[in-house]
């Protein structure tokens, strides 16, 4: 009876994966490439998807996601891009392998019910000696690899982990057919699992809740892992309700990648204010808005260690310091750090309001040109000038790319105390207060980077200059401040137009 059950499973799964693969190969995303394999004695076609924004000749290297079964390639691309866009995994190269004979390639033993089965050893050797070296040589790979496979492909993923664990950092097995050949993979796991101790590998297994977990023998695998998984080996087995053998792939892929990159924090590490002036005997609070469980800080400019204090939502600073925050990940390449300088000083002096300055907005000058960093605007002639009042919008300027804007004027301070100035831009921007550079976000970058500066000001008027340029892509220029009465509430706002003065 068991033999009939597993024969039925084999036929059913073959039909499902066949239906899954109906999409024409020419519709796959990315670049078509191929390798003439000596090991397999055949030409193997691969689909390579480079990260969006990759530029040929760039020194940037990327992790690689290897996907077996061509019908999983587009799904993998879409899921990886979605997770990357949410800043929870890095950009990756995706390498998809088009099938030739999946029974032969994915299954480690021969069974008469599958005439060509049993060639997983050669397929793994193909990965080790031909495919991965080719990808590392031809494309900007950093050598940190992840492998995804579904059904019989999940069997191969597990086989690769046990026999060549150094090839990949992360192994994702979607609804793997551990029933194959009377559970041969379960026997291999029991024998070889101890050898993974200390190798820092990760295995994610997903299956269908209830009967599916039992039929695929994923429950049995779960029991073995609970009993014998060694130190330094991370693993998860998860059962998904109300999924089929085909639909569970989506959740397997998504959750598997999230598990593989659980310590990746894609957004830049930042705290606010990012630097500034501290008055003697008048401490300030540094704000940190994100997860504190892996972030440590120091005040002396040294790189924080795991023994350094954990970051808190508010960190008190009572004197001059070089504040450094560091996110410490399990993989050092995902560590992030940022620093800011705070000096002890006095109130910045206010300046007399210029005779021809009136309230209602700063003066702006609009320029056109192509730059990778801020030019010397004083040496250029503006195309257009005016008042940056409530009707001004950088998205409504004559150009949406390759332009620059300079805003100058004075703003009125109504009360003594600490003021925090914040800037977010895409592309480059600099802010000058009292003719001193306080925030520097020059260069080409996206909108995620933000900086801020704290300064003690007296009642009066203060000169302000903002220089901005946009090359291509999205555009952003957000300049805000926090007044003394709003610091405790962390309430930010633009400088009111009634307090902005410019030449009229």
GUDO-136061 format. One line per field, with one value per residue (C-alpha): x, y, z; residue number from 1; residue in one letter. Coordinates in steps of 0.2 Angstrom, whole numbers, plus 2048, in hexadecimal, padded with zeros to 3 digits. Example, Ala and Ser with C-alpha at 12.3 -4.5 7.8 and 13.67 -1.06 7.14 Angstrom:
2
px <- c(83E, 844)
py <- c(7EA, 7FB)
pz <- c(827, 824)
i <- c(1, 2)
aa <- c(A, S)
This chain:
504
px <- c(800, 80E, 817, 806, 804, 816, 814, 804, 80D, 81B, 80E, 804, 813, 81A, 809, 809, 81B, 817, 808, 813, 820, 815, 81B, 826, 838, 83A, 82F, 83B, 843, 855, 863, 864, 875, 87B, 889, 890, 891, 89E, 898, 886, 88B, 87F, 87B, 873, 869, 868, 85E, 868, 860, 86B, 865, 85C, 868, 877, 884, 891, 8A2, 89C, 8A7, 897, 895, 884, 87E, 877, 866, 866, 855, 852, 843, 840, 82E, 834, 83F, 833, 82B, 83C, 840, 830, 831, 843, 840, 831, 83B, 84A, 83E, 838, 84B, 84B, 858, 866, 865, 86A, 86F, 862, 868, 85A, 85D, 852, 84D, 854, 84F, 84A, 848, 85A, 861, 858, 856, 865, 861, 85A, 848, 840, 831, 83B, 846, 853, 854, 864, 86F, 86F, 881, 886, 87A, 882, 893, 88E, 889, 89A, 8A6, 89D, 88E, 893, 8A5, 89E, 892, 89F, 8AB, 89E, 893, 895, 893, 89A, 89A, 88B, 87E, 86C, 864, 851, 848, 836, 830, 83D, 847, 845, 84D, 85C, 85E, 85F, 86B, 876, 876, 87C, 889, 890, 88B, 899, 890, 882, 87E, 86C, 861, 84E, 844, 832, 826, 835, 831, 83A, 82F, 83A, 842, 83B, 841, 853, 857, 851, 85F, 86C, 866, 868, 87A, 881, 878, 886, 893, 88A, 88F, 896, 895, 887, 87B, 869, 85B, 849, 83C, 82A, 81B, 808, 800, 7F8, 7F8, 805, 812, 810, 80F, 81F, 827, 82B, 825, 832, 83F, 83A, 83B, 84D, 852, 84B, 855, 865, 868, 87A, 87F, 882, 875, 865, 855, 842, 834, 824, 813, 807, 7F4, 7E9, 7F7, 7F9, 80A, 80B, 805, 810, 81F, 81B, 81B, 82A, 834, 82F, 831, 841, 849, 844, 84B, 85B, 85D, 855, 864, 864, 85F, 85E, 85A, 869, 86D, 869, 866, 860, 867, 876, 882, 882, 886, 883, 882, 88B, 880, 871, 870, 867, 85E, 864, 855, 856, 846, 84A, 84D, 859, 85C, 86B, 871, 87F, 887, 896, 89A, 8AD, 8AD, 8B2, 8A8, 89B, 89D, 890, 896, 892, 881, 872, 86A, 85A, 84C, 854, 866, 86C, 87B, 882, 892, 89D, 89E, 8A0, 890, 891, 883, 887, 87A, 883, 87D, 880, 889, 896, 893, 882, 889, 884, 88B, 889, 891, 88E, 899, 892, 89D, 89A, 896, 88B, 87C, 87E, 87C, 86D, 86F, 866, 858, 85D, 854, 84D, 847, 835, 82B, 822, 830, 842, 849, 84D, 858, 855, 864, 866, 874, 87B, 884, 889, 88C, 888, 890, 896, 885, 88D, 896, 886, 878, 867, 859, 84B, 849, 83B, 834, 833, 821, 813, 811, 823, 826, 836, 82A, 823, 834, 838, 842, 840, 852, 863, 85F, 864, 85C, 863, 858, 85F, 857, 855, 849, 843, 845, 838, 83F, 850, 856, 85B, 855, 857, 858, 854, 858, 853, 857, 859, 865, 872, 86F, 879, 872, 87B, 876, 87E, 88A, 890, 88D, 882, 87B, 884, 87A, 884, 886, 87B, 870, 85E, 851, 854, 863, 85E, 869, 866, 86F, 86B, 870, 86C, 864, 85F, 850, 853, 857, 863, 86A, 866, 86C, 866, 86F, 867, 869, 860, 868, 85B, 84E, 843, 845, 843, 847, 840, 847, 83F, 843, 83E, 83B, 840, 82E, 82C, 83C, 834, 825, 831, 826, 82E, 827, 82D, 832, 822, 821, 81E, 82F, 838, 83F, 846, 84A, 83B)
py <- c(800, 80C, 809, 80D, 81D, 824, 81F, 829, 837, 836, 837, 845, 850, 84D, 853, 862, 868, 865, 870, 87D, 87D, 882, 894, 895, 896, 8A5, 8AF, 8AD, 8BD, 8C0, 8BB, 8AA, 8A1, 88F, 883, 875, 868, 85B, 853, 851, 84F, 85C, 86E, 876, 886, 893, 8A3, 8B1, 8C0, 8CE, 8DA, 8EA, 8F8, 8ED, 8F6, 8EC, 8EF, 8F3, 8EC, 8E7, 8D4, 8CB, 8BC, 8AF, 8A6, 895, 88F, 87E, 87B, 888, 88B, 892, 89F, 8AD, 8A9, 8AA, 8BB, 8C3, 8BD, 8C2, 8D3, 8D6, 8D2, 8DD, 8EB, 8EA, 8EB, 8DA, 8D1, 8D7, 8D8, 8C7, 8BF, 8B1, 8A2, 897, 886, 880, 86D, 85F, 850, 854, 842, 83F, 84F, 851, 83F, 838, 825, 81B, 813, 809, 814, 822, 81B, 829, 82D, 82D, 83A, 847, 844, 849, 858, 85E, 85B, 866, 874, 872, 871, 879, 884, 88E, 891, 897, 8A3, 8A9, 8AD, 8B4, 8BE, 8CA, 8BC, 8BD, 8AA, 8AB, 89F, 899, 88A, 888, 878, 872, 860, 855, 865, 866, 855, 85B, 86A, 85F, 853, 862, 868, 857, 853, 864, 870, 87D, 881, 88B, 895, 892, 883, 885, 875, 878, 869, 85D, 84B, 843, 833, 82F, 81E, 819, 829, 828, 83A, 837, 82A, 836, 843, 838, 833, 844, 851, 851, 856, 867, 86D, 87E, 881, 88E, 887, 88B, 87F, 884, 877, 87B, 86F, 86D, 86C, 85C, 84D, 855, 856, 844, 83E, 847, 841, 853, 84F, 841, 84D, 85A, 84C, 848, 85A, 85D, 84F, 850, 862, 867, 877, 885, 87E, 888, 880, 883, 877, 87F, 878, 883, 881, 881, 880, 873, 86C, 87A, 889, 886, 88B, 89D, 89D, 891, 89D, 8AC, 8A6, 89C, 8AC, 8B6, 8A8, 8A8, 8BB, 8BD, 8C8, 8D3, 8E5, 8EE, 8FF, 90A, 90A, 91C, 926, 938, 944, 93E, 94B, 95C, 968, 964, 972, 96F, 968, 967, 954, 94F, 93F, 934, 92C, 91A, 914, 902, 8F1, 8F2, 8E0, 8DF, 8F1, 8F7, 908, 911, 923, 923, 91F, 90D, 8FF, 8F8, 8E6, 8DA, 8DF, 8F1, 8F8, 8F5, 903, 90A, 915, 924, 925, 934, 93D, 94B, 950, 94F, 93D, 933, 929, 918, 90C, 8FA, 8ED, 8DC, 8CE, 8BB, 8BE, 8CC, 8D2, 8D8, 8E2, 8F4, 903, 916, 924, 936, 944, 94F, 95D, 968, 97A, 989, 991, 995, 9A8, 9AF, 9BB, 9CB, 9C9, 9CF, 9DF, 9D7, 9C7, 9C4, 9B5, 9A8, 99C, 99B, 9A0, 992, 991, 983, 97C, 96F, 963, 951, 94E, 940, 94C, 95E, 96A, 97C, 984, 996, 993, 98E, 999, 994, 98F, 995, 99E, 9A2, 99F, 98E, 991, 985, 983, 97D, 96B, 963, 957, 965, 96D, 96D, 95D, 94E, 948, 951, 961, 96A, 976, 982, 98A, 998, 9A3, 9A6, 99E, 9A5, 99D, 9A1, 999, 994, 982, 973, 971, 961, 963, 953, 94F, 941, 943, 939, 93E, 949, 957, 963, 96E, 97E, 987, 997, 994, 983, 972, 968, 95A, 952, 946, 949, 93C, 92F, 926, 920, 928, 91C, 927, 934, 93F, 94C, 959, 961, 973, 97F, 98F, 9A0, 9AA, 9B3, 9AF, 9A2, 9A1, 990, 989, 979, 972, 963, 959, 94B, 940, 933, 928, 92D, 93E, 944, 953, 953, 960, 961, 967, 964, 973, 973, 971, 962, 958, 94E, 949, 945, 950, 955, 962, 96D, 97E, 988, 994, 9A2, 99F, 99E, 9AE, 9B1, 9BF, 9C7)
pz <- c(800, 804, 7F4, 7EB, 7F5, 7F1, 7DF, 7DE, 7E7, 7DA, 7CB, 7D3, 7D7, 7C6, 7BE, 7CA, 7C6, 7B3, 7B4, 7BE, 7B0, 7A1, 7A0, 791, 795, 78A, 796, 7A4, 7AB, 7AA, 79E, 796, 798, 797, 79C, 792, 7A1, 7A0, 7B0, 7A9, 797, 791, 78F, 79E, 79B, 7A9, 7AC, 7B5, 7BD, 7C2, 7D0, 7CA, 7C9, 7C6, 7BB, 7B1, 7B7, 7C9, 7D7, 7E0, 7E4, 7E8, 7F1, 7E4, 7E5, 7DC, 7D7, 7CF, 7C4, 7B7, 7BD, 7CD, 7C6, 7C3, 7D4, 7DC, 7D3, 7D8, 7EB, 7EC, 7E5, 7F0, 800, 7FA, 7F7, 809, 80E, 816, 80B, 800, 7ED, 7E5, 7D5, 7D1, 7C7, 7C1, 7B9, 7AB, 7AD, 7A3, 7AD, 7BF, 7C5, 7C0, 7C6, 7D7, 7DE, 7E7, 7E4, 7D6, 7D7, 7C9, 7CA, 7C3, 7B6, 7B5, 7C8, 7D2, 7CA, 7D8, 7DC, 7CA, 7CB, 7DB, 7D3, 7C5, 7D1, 7DA, 7CC, 7BD, 7C1, 7D1, 7CA, 7BA, 7C3, 7CE, 7C0, 7B4, 7BF, 7CE, 7DB, 7ED, 7F0, 7FC, 7F5, 7F9, 7F1, 7EE, 7E8, 7E9, 7EA, 7E3, 7E2, 7F5, 7F7, 7ED, 7F8, 807, 7FE, 7F9, 80C, 812, 805, 800, 80D, 809, 7F8, 800, 80F, 80F, 809, 806, 803, 7FD, 801, 7FF, 7FA, 808, 805, 7F6, 7F6, 807, 80F, 80A, 80E, 820, 821, 81A, 826, 835, 82F, 829, 834, 841, 834, 832, 844, 844, 832, 833, 826, 826, 820, 81D, 81A, 816, 813, 813, 824, 829, 81D, 811, 81F, 823, 810, 80C, 81C, 821, 832, 833, 82E, 83B, 848, 843, 843, 854, 85B, 852, 84B, 850, 858, 84B, 83F, 83C, 836, 835, 830, 82D, 828, 81E, 81F, 810, 803, 7F5, 7EF, 7E2, 7EB, 7FB, 7F0, 7F2, 805, 805, 7FB, 804, 816, 811, 80B, 81A, 825, 81B, 81D, 82E, 834, 825, 828, 817, 81D, 821, 834, 83B, 84A, 84D, 84F, 845, 84C, 852, 861, 873, 880, 890, 89E, 892, 88C, 87D, 878, 869, 861, 859, 851, 84C, 853, 862, 865, 85A, 85A, 866, 869, 86F, 873, 86F, 85D, 85F, 856, 862, 867, 86D, 87F, 87B, 881, 877, 86E, 875, 86E, 877, 87C, 887, 882, 88E, 885, 876, 86E, 85E, 85F, 856, 853, 84D, 848, 84B, 840, 840, 82F, 831, 81F, 825, 833, 832, 83B, 83B, 844, 849, 850, 85F, 865, 874, 86F, 872, 86B, 858, 856, 84D, 83F, 83A, 82E, 81D, 817, 807, 80F, 811, 818, 80E, 808, 804, 7F3, 7E7, 7D7, 7CB, 7C1, 7B3, 7B1, 7B3, 7C3, 7CF, 7DD, 7E1, 7D5, 7DA, 7D7, 7D9, 7C9, 7C0, 7B9, 7BF, 7B2, 7BD, 7CE, 7DA, 7EB, 7F2, 7FA, 7FD, 7EA, 7E7, 7E3, 7DD, 7D3, 7C9, 7C3, 7B0, 7B2, 7BC, 7BA, 7B8, 7C2, 7D1, 7DD, 7EA, 7F8, 802, 80F, 822, 82E, 83E, 84F, 85B, 86B, 872, 873, 869, 857, 84D, 83A, 82F, 81D, 811, 7FF, 7EE, 7E7, 7F0, 7FC, 808, 815, 81C, 82C, 830, 821, 829, 821, 82E, 823, 814, 809, 7F9, 7EC, 7E3, 7EF, 7F2, 7FD, 80C, 813, 820, 82A, 838, 842, 853, 857, 865, 85E, 866, 861, 850, 83E, 837, 825, 81D, 80C, 804, 7F5, 7EC, 7DC, 7D3, 7C6, 7C1, 7C9, 7D8, 7DF, 7F1, 7FB, 80D, 819, 82A, 83C, 84E, 859, 86C, 871, 866, 86A, 878, 86C, 85E, 853, 842, 836, 828, 82C, 82B, 81B, 827, 82F, 81E, 818, 806, 7FB, 7F2)
i <- c(1, 2, 3, 4, 5, 6, 7, 8, 9, 10, 11, 12, 13, 14, 15, 16, 17, 18, 19, 20, 21, 22, 23, 24, 25, 26, 27, 28, 29, 30, 31, 32, 33, 34, 35, 36, 37, 38, 39, 40, 41, 42, 43, 44, 45, 46, 47, 48, 49, 50, 51, 52, 53, 54, 55, 56, 57, 58, 59, 60, 61, 62, 63, 64, 65, 66, 67, 68, 69, 70, 71, 72, 73, 74, 75, 76, 77, 78, 79, 80, 81, 82, 83, 84, 85, 86, 87, 88, 89, 90, 91, 92, 93, 94, 95, 96, 97, 98, 99, 100, 101, 102, 103, 104, 105, 106, 107, 108, 109, 110, 111, 112, 113, 114, 115, 116, 117, 118, 119, 120, 121, 122, 123, 124, 125, 126, 127, 128, 129, 130, 131, 132, 133, 134, 135, 136, 137, 138, 139, 140, 141, 142, 143, 144, 145, 146, 147, 148, 149, 150, 151, 152, 153, 154, 155, 156, 157, 158, 159, 160, 161, 162, 163, 164, 165, 166, 167, 168, 169, 170, 171, 172, 173, 174, 175, 176, 177, 178, 179, 180, 181, 182, 183, 184, 185, 186, 187, 188, 189, 190, 191, 192, 193, 194, 195, 196, 197, 198, 199, 200, 201, 202, 203, 204, 205, 206, 207, 208, 209, 210, 211, 212, 213, 214, 215, 216, 217, 218, 219, 220, 221, 222, 223, 224, 225, 226, 227, 228, 229, 230, 231, 232, 233, 234, 235, 236, 237, 238, 239, 240, 241, 242, 243, 244, 245, 246, 247, 248, 249, 250, 251, 252, 253, 254, 255, 256, 257, 258, 259, 260, 261, 262, 263, 264, 265, 266, 267, 268, 269, 270, 271, 272, 273, 274, 275, 276, 277, 278, 279, 280, 281, 282, 283, 284, 285, 286, 287, 288, 289, 290, 291, 292, 293, 294, 295, 296, 297, 298, 299, 300, 301, 302, 303, 304, 305, 306, 307, 308, 309, 310, 311, 312, 313, 314, 315, 316, 317, 318, 319, 320, 321, 322, 323, 324, 325, 326, 327, 328, 329, 330, 331, 332, 333, 334, 335, 336, 337, 338, 339, 340, 341, 342, 343, 344, 345, 346, 347, 348, 349, 350, 351, 352, 353, 354, 355, 356, 357, 358, 359, 360, 361, 362, 363, 364, 365, 366, 367, 368, 369, 370, 371, 372, 373, 374, 375, 376, 377, 378, 379, 380, 381, 382, 383, 384, 385, 386, 387, 388, 389, 390, 391, 392, 393, 394, 395, 396, 397, 398, 399, 400, 401, 402, 403, 404, 405, 406, 407, 408, 409, 410, 411, 412, 413, 414, 415, 416, 417, 418, 419, 420, 421, 422, 423, 424, 425, 426, 427, 428, 429, 430, 431, 432, 433, 434, 435, 436, 437, 438, 439, 440, 441, 442, 443, 444, 445, 446, 447, 448, 449, 450, 451, 452, 453, 454, 455, 456, 457, 458, 459, 460, 461, 462, 463, 464, 465, 466, 467, 468, 469, 470, 471, 472, 473, 474, 475, 476, 477, 478, 479, 480, 481, 482, 483, 484, 485, 486, 487, 488, 489, 490, 491, 492, 493, 494, 495, 496, 497, 498, 499, 500, 501, 502, 503, 504)
aa <- c(X, X, X, X, X, X, X, X, X, X, X, X, X, X, X, X, X, X, X, X, X, X, X, X, X, X, X, X, X, X, X, X, X, X, X, X, X, X, X, X, X, X, X, X, X, X, X, X, X, X, X, X, X, X, X, X, X, X, X, X, X, X, X, X, X, X, X, X, X, X, X, X, X, X, X, X, X, X, X, X, X, X, X, X, X, X, X, X, X, X, X, X, X, X, X, X, X, X, X, X, X, X, X, X, X, X, X, X, X, X, X, X, X, X, X, X, X, X, X, X, X, X, X, X, X, X, X, X, X, X, X, X, X, X, X, X, X, X, X, X, X, X, X, X, X, X, X, X, X, X, X, X, X, X, X, X, X, X, X, X, X, X, X, X, X, X, X, X, X, X, X, X, X, X, X, X, X, X, X, X, X, X, X, X, X, X, X, X, X, X, X, X, X, X, X, X, X, X, X, X, X, X, X, X, X, X, X, X, X, X, X, X, X, X, X, X, X, X, X, X, X, X, X, X, X, X, X, X, X, X, X, X, X, X, X, X, X, X, X, X, X, X, X, X, X, X, X, X, X, X, X, X, X, X, X, X, X, X, X, X, X, X, X, X, X, X, X, X, X, X, X, X, X, X, X, X, X, X, X, X, X, X, X, X, X, X, X, X, X, X, X, X, X, X, X, X, X, X, X, X, X, X, X, X, X, X, X, X, X, X, X, X, X, X, X, X, X, X, X, X, X, X, X, X, X, X, X, X, X, X, X, X, X, X, X, X, X, X, X, X, X, X, X, X, X, X, X, X, X, X, X, X, X, X, X, X, X, X, X, X, X, X, X, X, X, X, X, X, X, X, X, X, X, X, X, X, X, X, X, X, X, X, X, X, X, X, X, X, X, X, X, X, X, X, X, X, X, X, X, X, X, X, X, X, X, X, X, X, X, X, X, X, X, X, X, X, X, X, X, X, X, X, X, X, X, X, X, X, X, X, X, X, X, X, X, X, X, X, X, X, X, X, X, X, X, X, X, X, X, X, X, X, X, X, X, X, X, X, X, X, X, X, X, X, X, X, X, X, X, X, X, X, X, X, X, X, X, X, X, X, X, X, X, X, X, X, X, X, X, X, X, X, X, X, X, X, X, X, X, X, X, X, X, X)
